[in-house]
Structure formats: C-alpha cells, structure tokens
C-alpha cells in the first residue's frame, strides 16, 4: 500500500510541473477516489469549466486504469446592477451588470411606473351604491380616480316569523346592521313524517284494494290503490271427457274466490285398427277395405284398385296372309276373359318384273304367287301419290323402290 501511495505522489509532482497553469487557474482535486474500484487515483489531464461550459478532469487509477470526471459550468459571477437610463412615469429605463470572470453583460428593462400616493376616499360606498377613491403621482402629478364596489349588506341571523308546517310554507326575516334594510324569505313546507303503510281494503282476485299511511305531525292520510291479487287456480279436473270427434272440458277452481275456469281440451281423434278386406278387387272392378275405431267403433272405408288382368301368352287363331289380316288371342289367368288382337297382313313380296308371250309385263309374289301387271302397279302408284299430295302438299312423293316400265323395256 505504501508503494502505491509513493507512486501516486510521484505522479502528482510530474503533473504539477507539466500543468502549472491548470493548478493555479482552477482548484482541481489531485486525488480522487475511483468510482469503479474505490482506489485513490491521481490527475492526468483536464479542461477548466467556464461560466457557460462544463469542463472535465482525467484521472489515472493505479488499480483499474483511467477515468473522467465531469465538472459543472461555473455560472456567471455578476457585479451589482448599474443604471444606464432612469425610468420616468411614462417611459422605461435600463440597467446593466457585468460578469467578473468572463466580462459578459446582461441588460434589464426598468418598467415605467407612477409613484402613487395613498388612496383617499372621496365618496364612501354604501351597501348598495358605489363609492369613489383617488390617488396622485408624487413625480408627475397625475391623478387617478377608481370606483369602489358596494359593501353589500351585513345581515343579522335569520329570525323566524312563522313556522313552516306540512301543509303551509313558513316565513323568516333578517336585517342589515349598516343600513337597516329588512328582507323576508319563504321557508319551504316540511316533508310529511309518514307512518308505515297499513292495509285499508284488502284486494280481491279481480278487485283493487287500498293501503294507507298517516303523517304524525299534521295527521294527513295518504291512500294508494293496490293491484288485484289475481286468481290462484288449483289443478285442472276433467268434467267432460273428450271423444274422438268432440272436445272435452277441464275445470280449475280459485282457492280464494272459488271462481271456476273451464278449459276446452282437443278431441282425441280416432284410433283405428288394421284395414280388413270386405270386398275383394277383381281384374276390372274396385274392392273395398274397412277399419274400425277402437274407442267409438266408427268405421272408415276405402276403395282398392282393380288387380288388372293377368294374361297368358298370345295364341294365333287365324294366320295373316299377304292381303288379309290374321287374329291372335290371350286369356286372363284369373277371370278367364279373352283379349283379341288383329295380326296385320304382311303384304306381297314381289319378285323381278317379267314379260309373258303376249307381251304383258308382270311380277309374281314369292309368298302366295299372286301376279301384278305393270298397269296395275302404275294405277296403284298414282293412287299413292294422290294420297301423299293431299296430306303433305309441299313435299314431293318419293319414287317407289321398284323398277319402272322404262327400266323393263330398256
């Protein structure tokens, strides 16, 4: 520890030789306790603070190194104020002062003002009227008059002239001790001191009741209506049972006034059993089914659809030919009714055109052997075209898919 102390003293001597001007210009602390480790350090460098700017001192801690200490600005060291221009009653003056350290100057305006005398009362104020006071400037002789506000009444305490009651207002008065003016004021009516509510007339189920209360001071009575109690119905009792189609009746009785309330119940509706067949349906006629209500035994009927025929396979009775229709028949398996149906003639199936020894052009049916001459074919073709023209006048008749006479002759 003594070695560190010696080194600190040696450093101090070096700084005193290197910075003599600093040591004389500002009282630096050459030893300072380190803010980090608490060890005592010595000054290395610094900058003096001025009136308006802060400075700093740099110290060296033998334990943890160098650190800076900020030095606050000194602030001006002002001399006494010196008057540069005197003020008057109507113009401003000026004063100035100088800093002893930096020579900075500061000026301040001296506001113009009168040198007034004390107030002198010209007219004394009363309770309701303004007064007047005046004063004079010692320097310029200016006079200023100012109104004085009315003093206002100085009232005595209120004295009761007539006490207030629950039904009538009271009256009180007070007097001004300065001017003797008297004022009167109404005192509000007292609130009724009501008793608790008590029942006057009991309310019924449908009629209103009353309740009353009495003021203990003026004996006034206040009455208010109470709402009807409403019925207190008991449980519903069946008086008329409902049927399948007719409503029933249930009755409730009020336990207070014995009034009765009838409630209509909905009909039960039928409770039908299963459908049973009373008349069986046939192939062409409807059948009938019936069901019965288990409560009232009422019956309900409904029709059933005809079963329809159940025909077997078709059986040919007369075969169709090229020119004549045939016939076929089928039989219902239930009612044995027969259904007949025509079999359309299937028409001739002609072969190729031929010419016989007499020069007649013809063709023969492959099925029945019937012959058709070319003249017969043309006559038939003309009939077809006439029929098509009548039904579709705008359409052209298609040419038959057969050979023409020209084809044959050629």
TAWO-V279965 format. One record per residue. N is the residue number from 1. RES is the residue in one letter. PSI is psi as a letter, one per 30 degrees, with the letter a starting at -180 (none if undefined). D_LAST is the distance of its C-alpha to the last C-alpha in Angstrom with 1 decimal. Layout:
N & RES & PSI & D_LAST
N & RES & PSI & D_LAST
This chain:
1 & X & e & 157.0
2 & X & e & 159.9
3 & X & e & 157.9
4 & X & e & 155.2
5 & X & e & 157.8
6 & X & e & 159.2
7 & X & e & 155.9
8 & X & e & 155.3
9 & X & e & 158.7
10 & X & e & 158.0
11 & X & e & 154.7
12 & X & e & 156.5
13 & X & e & 159.0
14 & X & e & 156.3
15 & X & e & 154.5
16 & X & e & 157.8
17 & X & e & 158.3
18 & X & e & 154.6
19 & X & i & 154.3
20 & X & e & 157.7
21 & X & e & 156.2
22 & X & e & 153.9
23 & X & e & 156.8
24 & X & e & 158.9
25 & X & e & 156.2
26 & X & k & 154.8
27 & X & i & 156.3
28 & X & k & 153.7
29 & X & j & 154.3
30 & X & f & 154.6
31 & X & k & 154.0
32 & X & k & 151.1
33 & X & k & 149.8
34 & X & k & 146.3
35 & X & f & 143.8
36 & X & e & 141.8
37 & X & f & 144.4
38 & X & g & 147.6
39 & X & l & 149.4
40 & X & k & 151.6
41 & X & l & 150.1
42 & X & l & 151.6
43 & X & k & 150.4
44 & X & e & 148.4
45 & X & l & 147.2
46 & X & l & 146.9
47 & X & k & 146.1
48 & X & k & 148.5
49 & X & l & 147.2
50 & X & a & 147.8
51 & X & e & 148.1
52 & X & f & 144.3
53 & X & k & 142.8
54 & X & l & 143.1
55 & X & a & 144.3
56 & X & l & 144.1
57 & X & k & 146.3
58 & X & k & 144.9
59 & X & l & 146.7
60 & X & k & 146.5
61 & X & k & 146.6
62 & X & f & 148.1
63 & X & e & 146.1
64 & X & g & 142.5
65 & X & a & 142.3
66 & X & l & 142.3
67 & X & l & 141.5
68 & X & k & 141.8
69 & X & k & 143.7
70 & X & k & 142.7
71 & X & k & 145.6
72 & X & l & 145.2
73 & X & k & 145.8
74 & X & f & 149.4
75 & X & l & 148.9
76 & X & k & 151.0
77 & X & i & 154.8
78 & X & k & 155.4
79 & X & l & 158.7
80 & X & l & 160.1
81 & X & k & 158.4
82 & X & k & 159.8
83 & X & k & 159.5
84 & X & e & 158.0
85 & X & k & 157.8
86 & X & k & 159.5
87 & X & l & 157.5
88 & X & a & 158.6
89 & X & f & 157.8
90 & X & f & 154.6
91 & X & k & 153.7
92 & X & l & 152.7
93 & X & a & 154.9
94 & X & k & 154.0
95 & X & l & 155.4
96 & X & l & 154.7
97 & X & l & 155.4
98 & X & k & 155.1
99 & X & k & 154.2
100 & X & f & 157.1
101 & X & e & 154.8
102 & X & f & 151.9
103 & X & g & 153.3
104 & X & k & 150.3
105 & X & k & 151.0
106 & X & k & 149.9
107 & X & l & 150.4
108 & X & k & 150.5
109 & X & k & 150.5
110 & X & j & 153.5
111 & X & k & 152.1
112 & X & k & 154.0
113 & X & k & 155.9
114 & X & l & 158.8
115 & X & i & 162.1
116 & X & k & 162.2
117 & X & l & 165.3
118 & X & l & 165.3
119 & X & k & 163.6
120 & X & k & 166.0
121 & X & k & 165.1
122 & X & e & 165.3
123 & X & k & 163.9
124 & X & k & 163.8
125 & X & l & 160.5
126 & X & a & 160.7
127 & X & e & 158.5
128 & X & f & 156.0
129 & X & l & 156.8
130 & X & l & 156.4
131 & X & a & 159.4
132 & X & k & 160.0
133 & X & l & 161.3
134 & X & l & 162.0
135 & X & l & 162.9
136 & X & k & 163.9
137 & X & k & 163.1
138 & X & f & 166.4
139 & X & e & 165.1
140 & X & f & 163.4
141 & X & g & 164.7
142 & X & k & 161.3
143 & X & k & 161.3
144 & X & k & 158.5
145 & X & k & 158.4
146 & X & k & 156.2
147 & X & k & 155.5
148 & X & k & 156.5
149 & X & l & 154.2
150 & X & k & 155.7
151 & X & f & 157.4
152 & X & l & 155.6
153 & X & k & 157.4
154 & X & j & 159.5
155 & X & k & 158.8
156 & X & l & 161.0
157 & X & l & 159.4
158 & X & k & 157.5
159 & X & k & 159.7
160 & X & k & 158.3
161 & X & e & 159.0
162 & X & k & 156.9
163 & X & k & 155.2
164 & X & k & 151.4
165 & X & a & 150.3
166 & X & f & 147.0
167 & X & f & 146.7
168 & X & k & 148.4
169 & X & l & 148.6
170 & X & a & 151.9
171 & X & k & 153.7
172 & X & l & 155.5
173 & X & l & 157.4
174 & X & l & 158.7
175 & X & k & 161.0
176 & X & k & 161.1
177 & X & f & 164.4
178 & X & e & 164.5
179 & X & f & 163.7
180 & X & g & 164.1
181 & X & k & 160.6
182 & X & k & 159.4
183 & X & k & 155.8
184 & X & l & 154.4
185 & X & k & 151.3
186 & X & k & 149.5
187 & X & k & 149.3
188 & X & l & 146.0
189 & X & k & 146.0
190 & X & k & 146.5
191 & X & k & 143.5
192 & X & k & 143.9
193 & X & i & 145.3
194 & X & k & 142.9
195 & X & a & 143.5
196 & X & l & 140.8
197 & X & k & 138.2
198 & X & l & 139.0
199 & X & k & 137.0
200 & X & d & 137.8
201 & X & k & 135.2
202 & X & k & 133.0
203 & X & k & 129.2
204 & X & a & 127.2
205 & X & e & 123.6
206 & X & f & 122.4
207 & X & k & 125.6
208 & X & l & 127.1
209 & X & a & 130.6
210 & X & l & 133.2
211 & X & l & 135.3
212 & X & l & 138.5
213 & X & l & 140.7
214 & X & k & 144.2
215 & X & k & 145.8
216 & X & f & 149.1
217 & X & e & 150.6
218 & X & f & 149.7
219 & X & g & 148.6
220 & X & k & 145.2
221 & X & k & 142.6
222 & X & k & 138.9
223 & X & k & 136.3
224 & X & k & 132.7
225 & X & k & 130.0
226 & X & k & 128.4
227 & X & k & 124.7
228 & X & k & 124.0
229 & X & f & 123.9
230 & X & l & 120.6
231 & X & k & 120.0
232 & X & i & 120.5
233 & X & k & 117.9
234 & X & a & 118.2
235 & X & l & 115.4
236 & X & k & 112.8
237 & X & k & 113.3
238 & X & k & 110.6
239 & X & e & 111.7
240 & X & j & 108.4
241 & X & k & 105.8
242 & X & k & 102.2
243 & X & a & 99.6
244 & X & e & 95.9
245 & X & f & 95.3
246 & X & k & 98.7
247 & X & l & 100.6
248 & X & a & 104.1
249 & X & k & 107.3
250 & X & k & 109.6
251 & X & k & 113.0
252 & X & k & 115.2
253 & X & k & 118.9
254 & X & k & 120.9
255 & X & f & 124.0
256 & X & e & 126.0
257 & X & g & 125.4
258 & X & g & 123.6
259 & X & k & 120.7
260 & X & k & 117.6
261 & X & j & 114.0
262 & X & k & 111.1
263 & X & k & 107.8
264 & X & k & 104.6
265 & X & l & 102.6
266 & X & k & 98.8
267 & X & l & 97.4
268 & X & e & 96.8
269 & X & l & 93.2
270 & X & k & 91.9
271 & X & i & 91.9
272 & X & l & 89.1
273 & X & a & 88.6
274 & X & l & 85.3
275 & X & k & 82.5
276 & X & k & 82.4
277 & X & k & 79.6
278 & X & e & 80.7
279 & X & j & 77.3
280 & X & k & 74.4
281 & X & k & 71.0
282 & X & a & 68.2
283 & X & e & 64.5
284 & X & f & 64.2
285 & X & k & 67.8
286 & X & l & 70.1
287 & X & a & 73.3
288 & X & k & 76.8
289 & X & l & 79.2
290 & X & k & 82.9
291 & X & l & 85.6
292 & X & k & 89.3
293 & X & k & 91.8
294 & X & f & 94.6
295 & X & e & 97.2
296 & X & g & 96.5
297 & X & g & 94.2
298 & X & k & 91.6
299 & X & k & 88.1
300 & X & k & 84.9
301 & X & l & 81.5
302 & X & k & 78.0
303 & X & k & 74.6
304 & X & k & 72.4
305 & X & k & 68.6
306 & X & k & 66.7
307 & X & f & 65.8
308 & X & l & 62.1
309 & X & k & 60.2
310 & X & i & 59.9
311 & X & l & 56.7
312 & X & a & 55.6
313 & X & l & 52.2
314 & X & k & 49.3
315 & X & k & 48.9
316 & X & k & 45.7
317 & X & e & 46.6
318 & X & k & 43.2
319 & X & k & 40.0
320 & X & k & 37.0
321 & X & a & 33.8
322 & X & e & 30.2
323 & X & f & 31.3
324 & X & k & 35.1
325 & X & l & 37.6
326 & X & a & 40.1
327 & X & k & 43.7
328 & X & l & 46.1
329 & X & l & 49.9
330 & X & l & 52.7
331 & X & k & 56.5
332 & X & k & 59.2
333 & X & f & 61.8
334 & X & e & 64.7
335 & X & g & 64.3
336 & X & g & 61.6
337 & X & k & 59.5
338 & X & k & 55.8
339 & X & k & 52.9
340 & X & k & 49.5
341 & X & k & 46.1
342 & X & k & 42.7
343 & X & j & 39.9
344 & X & k & 36.7
345 & X & k & 33.8
346 & X & f & 31.4
347 & X & l & 28.2
348 & X & l & 25.3
349 & X & i & 23.6
350 & X & l & 20.2
351 & X & a & 18.2
352 & X & l & 14.5
353 & X & k & 12.3
354 & X & l & 12.5
355 & X & k & 12.4
356 & X & a & 15.9
357 & X & f & 17.4
358 & X & g & 17.8
359 & X & g & 14.1
360 & X & k & 14.9
361 & X & k & 12.6
362 & X & l & 15.2
363 & X & l & 16.6
364 & X & k & 20.2
365 & X & k & 23.0
366 & X & f & 24.3
367 & X & e & 27.8
368 & X & f & 28.5
369 & X & g & 25.6
370 & X & k & 24.9
371 & X & k & 21.5
372 & X & k & 19.6
373 & X & l & 17.2
374 & X & e & 14.4
375 & X & e & 16.9
376 & X & e & 19.7
377 & X & e & 17.9
378 & X & e & 17.3
379 & X & e & 20.9
380 & X & e & 22.2
381 & X & e & 20.4
382 & X & e & 22.1
383 & X & e & 25.4
384 & X & e & 25.1
385 & X & e & 24.6
386 & X & e & 27.5
387 & X & e & 29.7
388 & X & e & 29.1
389 & X & e & 29.8
390 & X & e & 33.1
391 & X & e & 34.2
392 & X & i & 33.1
393 & X & f & 32.7
394 & X & f & 32.5
395 & X & l & 29.9
396 & X & k & 26.2
397 & X & k & 24.3
398 & X & k & 22.3
399 & X & k & 18.6
400 & X & k & 18.1
401 & X & h & 17.4
402 & X & l & 14.6
403 & X & k & 10.9
404 & X & l & 9.8
405 & X & e & 8.2
406 & X & e & 5.8
407 & X & e & 5.1
408 & X & e & 5.4
409 & X & e & 3.7
410 & X & none & 0.0
